[in-house]
Amino acid sequence: MKRKCKRENGLLPFHTIKAATEGDVEAINAVLKHYEGYIASLSVRKLYDEYGQPHYCVDETLRRRLETKLITKILDFEIA
């Protein structure tokens, strides 16, 4: 039975990280879920409407690229 705990200090449990590096899809999704707010904040773009008013929105293409990059780095990560 898998534990789905999240510590109070905001860190991912070691077993989740280890499972993600081994290619477990659920663990990779847990890592993506953990970092989704940070990825969304990195993906925010400032756009202007026809009246020159600024609007902030999440650039979905950039968000997807960051998620893909995170997945590739997770799979390349080696635990000593």
DSSP file (Angstrom, degrees, kcal/mol; ACC not computed):
  #  RESIDUE AA STRUCTURE BP1 BP2  ACC     N-H-->O    O-->H-N    N-H-->O    O-->H-N    TCO  KAPPA ALPHA  PHI   PSI    X-CA   Y-CA   Z-CA
    1    1 A M              0   0    0      0, 0.0     2,-0.3     0, 0.0     0, 0.0   0.000 360.0 360.0 360.0 129.0    0.0    0.0    0.0
    2    2 A K        -     0   0    0      2,-0.0     2,-0.4     1,-0.0     0, 0.0  -0.612 360.0-132.7 -85.3 138.8    1.4    3.3   -1.0
    3    3 A R        -     0   0    0     -2,-0.3     2,-0.3     1,-0.1    -1,-0.0  -0.734  12.7-165.2 -88.1 136.9    1.5    6.2    1.4
    4    4 A K        +     0   0    0     -2,-0.4     2,-0.3     2,-0.0    -1,-0.1  -0.541  35.4 145.1-118.0  63.7    0.3    9.5    0.2
    5    5 A C        -     0   0    0     -2,-0.3     2,-0.4     0, 0.0    -2,-0.0  -0.740  33.7-161.0-103.6 151.4    1.7   11.7    2.9
    6    6 A K        -     0   0    0     -2,-0.3     6,-0.1     6,-0.1    -2,-0.0  -0.995  22.8-127.7-129.3 125.4    3.0   15.2    2.5
    7    7 A R    >   -     0   0    0      4,-0.8     3,-1.2    -2,-0.4     0, 0.0  -0.244  17.0-118.9 -72.3 159.8    5.2   16.6    5.3
    8    8 A E  T 3  S+     0   0    0      1,-0.2    -1,-0.1     2,-0.1    -2,-0.0   0.729 109.4  66.2 -69.7 -22.0    4.5   19.8    7.0
    9    9 A N  T 3  S-     0   0    0      2,-0.1    -1,-0.2     1,-0.1     3,-0.1   0.468 111.9-114.9 -83.2   0.6    7.8   21.2    5.9
   10   10 A G  S <  S+     0   0    0     -3,-1.2     2,-0.3     1,-0.3    -2,-0.1   0.521  71.4 130.8  85.0   5.5    6.7   21.2    2.2
   11   11 A L        -     0   0    0      1,-0.0    -4,-0.8     0, 0.0    -1,-0.3  -0.636  60.6-114.5 -92.4 150.7    9.2   18.6    1.0
   12   12 A L        -     0   0    0     -2,-0.3    -6,-0.1    -6,-0.1    -1,-0.0  -0.585  40.4-102.8 -75.9 143.5    8.3   15.6   -1.1
   13   13 A P    >>  -     0   0    0      0, 0.0     4,-1.7     0, 0.0     3,-0.6  -0.340  25.9-120.0 -65.0 150.5    8.9   12.2    0.7
   14   14 A F  H 3> S+     0   0    0      1,-0.2     4,-2.9     2,-0.2     5,-0.2   0.885 111.6  57.5 -60.0 -40.8   12.0   10.3   -0.3
   15   15 A H  H 3> S+     0   0    0      1,-0.2     4,-2.1     2,-0.2    -1,-0.2   0.831 105.6  51.4 -63.6 -30.2   10.0    7.3   -1.5
   16   16 A T  H <> S+     0   0    0     -3,-0.6     4,-2.2     2,-0.2    -1,-0.2   0.914 111.5  46.5 -69.7 -43.1    8.1    9.5   -3.9
   17   17 A I  H  X S+     0   0    0     -4,-1.7     4,-2.2     2,-0.2    -2,-0.2   0.923 113.6  48.7 -64.2 -44.3   11.3   11.0   -5.4
   18   18 A K  H  X S+     0   0    0     -4,-2.9     4,-1.1     1,-0.2    -2,-0.2   0.919 112.3  48.1 -62.6 -44.2   12.9    7.5   -5.7
   19   19 A A  H  <>S+     0   0    0     -4,-2.1     5,-2.5    -5,-0.2     4,-0.3   0.877 110.2  52.7 -64.6 -37.1    9.8    6.1   -7.4
   20   20 A A  H ><5S+     0   0    0     -4,-2.2     3,-1.3     1,-0.2    -1,-0.2   0.897 106.6  52.0 -66.2 -39.7    9.7    9.1   -9.8
   21   21 A T  H 3<5S+     0   0    0     -4,-2.2    -1,-0.2     1,-0.3    -2,-0.2   0.759 106.7  55.2 -68.5 -22.6   13.3    8.6  -10.8
   22   22 A E  T 3<5S-     0   0    0     -4,-1.1    -1,-0.3    -5,-0.2    -2,-0.2   0.478 126.2-101.3 -87.2  -3.1   12.5    4.9  -11.5
   23   23 A G  T < 5 +     0   0    0     -3,-1.3     2,-0.4    -4,-0.3    -3,-0.2   0.572  61.5 161.4  99.3  10.4    9.7    6.0  -13.9
   24   24 A D     >< -     0   0    0     -5,-2.5     4,-2.3     1,-0.2    -1,-0.3  -0.524  30.9-150.7 -67.3 120.7    6.6    5.5  -11.7
   25   25 A V  H  > S+     0   0    0     -2,-0.4     4,-2.4     1,-0.2     5,-0.2   0.886  93.4  51.3 -63.8 -41.7    3.9    7.5  -13.4
   26   26 A E  H  > S+     0   0    0      1,-0.2     4,-1.8     2,-0.2    -1,-0.2   0.891 111.2  48.4 -64.0 -38.8    2.0    8.2  -10.2
   27   27 A A  H  > S+     0   0    0      2,-0.2     4,-2.1     1,-0.2    -2,-0.2   0.895 110.5  50.6 -68.8 -39.8    5.1    9.5   -8.5
   28   28 A I  H  X S+     0   0    0     -4,-2.3     4,-2.5     1,-0.2    -2,-0.2   0.909 110.3  50.3 -63.5 -40.7    6.0   11.7  -11.4
   29   29 A N  H  X S+     0   0    0     -4,-2.4     4,-2.4     1,-0.2    -1,-0.2   0.861 107.9  53.7 -64.3 -34.7    2.5   13.1  -11.3
   30   30 A A  H  X S+     0   0    0     -4,-1.8     4,-2.0     2,-0.2    -2,-0.2   0.894 109.4  47.9 -65.7 -39.3    2.9   13.8   -7.6
   31   31 A V  H  X S+     0   0    0     -4,-2.1     4,-1.8     2,-0.2    -2,-0.2   0.922 112.3  49.0 -66.3 -43.7    6.1   15.7   -8.3
   32   32 A L  H  X S+     0   0    0     -4,-2.5     4,-0.6     1,-0.2    -2,-0.2   0.901 111.1  50.2 -61.4 -40.5    4.4   17.7  -11.0
   33   33 A K  H >< S+     0   0    0     -4,-2.4     3,-0.7     1,-0.2     4,-0.4   0.885 108.2  53.9 -63.9 -38.6    1.5   18.4   -8.7
   34   34 A H  H 3< S+     0   0    0     -4,-2.0     3,-0.3     1,-0.2     4,-0.2   0.880 117.8  35.2 -62.6 -38.9    4.0   19.6   -6.0
   35   35 A Y  H 3X S+     0   0    0     -4,-1.8     4,-2.6     1,-0.2     5,-0.2   0.335  86.4 102.9 -99.0   6.2    5.6   22.1   -8.4
   36   36 A E  H <X S+     0   0    0     -3,-0.7     4,-2.3    -4,-0.6    -1,-0.2   0.859  82.0  49.7 -63.2 -36.0    2.5   23.2  -10.3
   37   37 A G  H  > S+     0   0    0     -4,-0.4     4,-2.1    -3,-0.3    -1,-0.2   0.908 112.7  46.9 -67.1 -41.4    2.2   26.5   -8.5
   38   38 A Y  H  > S+     0   0    0     -4,-0.2     4,-1.9     2,-0.2    -2,-0.2   0.911 113.1  49.0 -66.2 -42.5    5.9   27.3   -9.1
   39   39 A I  H  X S+     0   0    0     -4,-2.6     4,-1.2     1,-0.2    -2,-0.2   0.904 110.8  51.0 -63.9 -40.8    5.7   26.4  -12.7
   40   40 A A  H  < S+     0   0    0     -4,-2.3     4,-0.3    -5,-0.2    -1,-0.2   0.893 108.9  50.9 -64.3 -38.7    2.5   28.5  -13.2
   41   41 A S  H >< S+     0   0    0     -4,-2.1     3,-0.7     1,-0.2    -1,-0.2   0.855 110.1  49.5 -68.7 -32.3    4.2   31.5  -11.6
   42   42 A L  H 3< S+     0   0    0     -4,-1.9    -1,-0.2     1,-0.2    -2,-0.2   0.746 108.9  54.9 -72.7 -22.5    7.2   31.1  -13.9
   43   43 A S  T 3< S+     0   0    0     -4,-1.2    16,-2.8    -3,-0.2     2,-0.2   0.396  77.3 121.5 -93.1   2.2    4.8   30.9  -16.9
   44   44 A V  E <   -A   58   0A   0     -3,-0.7     2,-0.4    -4,-0.3    14,-0.2  -0.489  41.9-168.6 -73.0 132.5    2.9   34.1  -16.2
   45   45 A R  E     -A   57   0A   0     12,-3.3    12,-2.2    -2,-0.2     2,-0.7  -0.921  20.1-130.2-120.5 146.4    3.1   36.6  -19.1
   46   46 A K  E     +A   56   0A   0     -2,-0.4     2,-0.3    10,-0.2    10,-0.2  -0.873  32.5 179.8 -97.5 117.0    2.1   40.3  -19.2
   47   47 A L  E     -A   55   0A   0      8,-3.7     8,-3.6    -2,-0.7     2,-0.4  -0.835  17.9-140.1-116.6 154.7   -0.2   41.0  -22.1
   48   48 A Y  E     -A   54   0A   0     -2,-0.3     2,-0.1     6,-0.2    -2,-0.0  -0.935  11.6-142.5-117.0 137.6   -1.8   44.3  -23.2
   49   49 A D    >   -     0   0    0      4,-2.1     3,-1.9    -2,-0.4     6,-0.0  -0.198  43.5 -83.0 -85.2-175.0   -5.3   44.7  -24.6
   50   50 A E  T 3  S+     0   0    0      1,-0.3    -1,-0.1     2,-0.1    -2,-0.0   0.665 130.1  53.4 -67.0 -15.1   -6.4   47.1  -27.3
   51   51 A Y  T 3  S-     0   0    0      2,-0.1    -1,-0.3     0, 0.0    -3,-0.0   0.364 119.5-107.0 -98.3   3.6   -6.7   50.0  -24.7
   52   52 A G  S <  S+     0   0    0     -3,-1.9    -2,-0.1     1,-0.3    -4,-0.0   0.571  70.8 145.1  84.0   9.2   -3.1   49.4  -23.4
   53   53 A Q        -     0   0    0      1,-0.1    -4,-2.1     0, 0.0    -1,-0.3  -0.657  48.8-123.2 -82.1 132.9   -4.3   47.9  -20.1
   54   54 A P  E     -A   48   0A   0      0, 0.0     2,-0.4     0, 0.0    -6,-0.2  -0.522  28.8-176.1 -77.7 142.9   -2.0   45.1  -18.8
   55   55 A H  E     -A   47   0A   0     -8,-3.6    -8,-3.7    -2,-0.2     2,-0.5  -0.994  15.3-143.0-134.9 140.8   -3.3   41.6  -18.2
   56   56 A Y  E     +A   46   0A   0     -2,-0.4     2,-0.3   -10,-0.2   -10,-0.2  -0.885  28.1 160.9-106.4 134.3   -1.5   38.7  -16.7
   57   57 A C  E     -A   45   0A   0    -12,-2.2   -12,-3.3    -2,-0.5     2,-0.5  -0.977  42.5-100.4-147.3 160.2   -2.1   35.2  -17.9
   58   58 A V  E     -A   44   0A   0     -2,-0.3     2,-1.0   -14,-0.2   -14,-0.2  -0.713  30.3-134.6 -84.4 125.2   -0.4   31.8  -17.8
   59   59 A D     >  -     0   0    0    -16,-2.8     4,-2.5    -2,-0.5     5,-0.2  -0.714  16.6-162.6 -79.3 105.6    1.4   31.0  -21.1
   60   60 A E  H  > S+     0   0    0     -2,-1.0     4,-2.4     1,-0.2     5,-0.2   0.827  86.0  54.8 -64.3 -33.3    0.2   27.4  -21.6
   61   61 A T  H  > S+     0   0    0      2,-0.2     4,-2.1     1,-0.2    -1,-0.2   0.936 111.4  43.9 -65.3 -45.7    3.0   26.6  -24.1
   62   62 A L  H  > S+     0   0    0      2,-0.2     4,-2.4     1,-0.2    -2,-0.2   0.894 112.4  53.4 -65.8 -39.9    5.7   27.7  -21.7
   63   63 A R  H  X S+     0   0    0     -4,-2.5     4,-2.2     1,-0.2    -2,-0.2   0.920 110.3  47.1 -60.6 -44.1    4.0   25.9  -18.8
   64   64 A R  H  X S+     0   0    0     -4,-2.4     4,-2.5     1,-0.2    -1,-0.2   0.883 110.6  52.4 -65.9 -38.7    4.0   22.6  -20.8
   65   65 A R  H  X S+     0   0    0     -4,-2.1     4,-2.3     2,-0.2    -1,-0.2   0.901 110.0  48.6 -63.9 -40.4    7.6   23.1  -21.8
   66   66 A L  H  X S+     0   0    0     -4,-2.4     4,-2.3     2,-0.2    -2,-0.2   0.895 111.4  49.7 -66.7 -39.5    8.6   23.6  -18.2
   67   67 A E  H  X S+     0   0    0     -4,-2.2     4,-2.3     2,-0.2    -2,-0.2   0.913 111.3  49.2 -64.0 -42.3    6.7   20.5  -17.2
   68   68 A T  H  X S+     0   0    0     -4,-2.5     4,-2.2     1,-0.2    -2,-0.2   0.905 110.8  50.1 -63.3 -41.7    8.3   18.5  -19.9
   69   69 A K  H  X S+     0   0    0     -4,-2.3     4,-2.1     1,-0.2    -1,-0.2   0.898 110.1  50.6 -63.6 -40.8   11.8   19.7  -18.9
   70   70 A L  H  X S+     0   0    0     -4,-2.3     4,-2.3     2,-0.2    -2,-0.2   0.908 109.2  51.2 -63.5 -42.2   11.0   18.7  -15.3
   71   71 A I  H  X S+     0   0    0     -4,-2.3     4,-2.2     1,-0.2    -2,-0.2   0.920 110.1  48.7 -62.5 -43.8   10.0   15.2  -16.3
   72   72 A T  H  X S+     0   0    0     -4,-2.2     4,-1.5     1,-0.2    -1,-0.2   0.891 112.6  48.3 -65.0 -37.7   13.1   14.7  -18.3
   73   73 A K  H  X S+     0   0    0     -4,-2.1     4,-1.1     2,-0.2    -1,-0.2   0.852 109.0  53.8 -70.7 -33.7   15.3   15.9  -15.4
   74   74 A I  H >< S+     0   0    0     -4,-2.3     3,-0.5     1,-0.2    -2,-0.2   0.940 110.7  45.9 -62.2 -46.4   13.4   13.6  -13.0
   75   75 A L  H 3< S+     0   0    0     -4,-2.2    -1,-0.2     1,-0.2    -2,-0.2   0.783 114.1  48.5 -70.4 -26.5   14.1   10.6  -15.2
   76   76 A D  H 3< S+     0   0    0     -4,-1.5    -1,-0.2    -5,-0.2    -2,-0.2   0.635  87.7 109.7 -83.7 -15.0   17.8   11.6  -15.6
   77   77 A F    <<  -     0   0    0     -4,-1.1     2,-0.5    -3,-0.5    -3,-0.0  -0.388  55.1-156.4 -68.3 134.2   18.2   12.1  -11.8
   78   78 A E        -     0   0    0     -2,-0.1     2,-0.6     2,-0.0    -2,-0.1  -0.949   6.5-145.9-114.9 130.3   20.4    9.5  -10.1
   79   79 A I              0   0    0     -2,-0.5    -2,-0.0     1,-0.1     0, 0.0  -0.834 360.0 360.0 -94.1 125.6   20.1    8.8   -6.4
   80   80 A A              0   0    0     -2,-0.6    -1,-0.1     0, 0.0    -2,-0.0   0.475 360.0 360.0 -71.1 360.0   23.5    7.9   -4.9
